[in-house]
């Protein structure tokens, strides 16, 4: 194996810059895995990077292959006695462009990025989990310390990160208030939201009582959601922002209102992903895949993710098992 099929881009731009081509296959070194990719998750950061934002600043050579989420099969393990040997079904996330992308037939990732795939999930379902679930866990559990009695507002609760955030917050006992469209109200309730606010029906800040935490997956990129969210926090409460660059005046505005604010950036973490696996296998957390497209339709997947109206995740089917 010297070459492979992959979706590449030579320069930033619209979805049309994504092209399917034959490229050199990656070579495993040091404590890395070589993984045969069966499915790849599509995330908003992929679209941002494609457009020249996101992680594009780290791109040093082109063409580049995008995609952080993957589910697949181990081809080469880091060493002979590693617990995840060739043939093992695994999933995880890389960090494009520091690691090779998942929109390809093969990728290489460090051992810290790989966990056993949940047996109850298909590869398509598993590929929808890593980046979104780890982001949600980091924001809700590690940063906001979700617990009983806590009132937590989660924006865009039906999206990729959001649908995990709602479940994690509910699992740890928080009173979850999720924003979403009317069509997602029942879905959000099933995930564990105690209250659902239809953001299209009027200002969300007029529909809820003060909260202890805001998990903002929109920011000021959409209707000044970030600024308006600060106003619903109790004094000294916490605002956590997810989308990169979506709220540049966050710190100053939060300080002026007497509340705390922080951004969050996800990193690969196989140990935490293994905890998520246990929650999935116990039935406490479920995964929702909105659309599955073939690898060759990555551009369409980006158009869908940029629409901002997907429920759960979009996944690319790369290969058969």
Buried (B, 14 or more C-beta within 10 A) or exposed (E): EEEBBBBBBEEBEEBEBBBBEEBEBBEBEEEBBBBBBBBBBBBBBBBBBBBEBBBBEEBEEEBBBBBBBBBBBBBBBBEEEBEBEEEBBBBBBBBBBEBBBBBBBBBBBBBEBBBBBBEBBBBBBBBBBBBBBBBBBBBBBEBBEBEEEBBBBBBBBBBBBBBBBBBBBBBBEBBBBBBBBEEBBEBBBEBBBBBBBBBEEEEBBEBBEEBBBBBBBBBBEBEEBBBBBBEBBBEEBBBBBBBBEBBEEBEEBBEEBEBBBBBBEBEBBBEBBEBBBEBBEEEEBBBBBBBBBEBBBBBBBBBBBBEEEBBBBBBBBBBEE
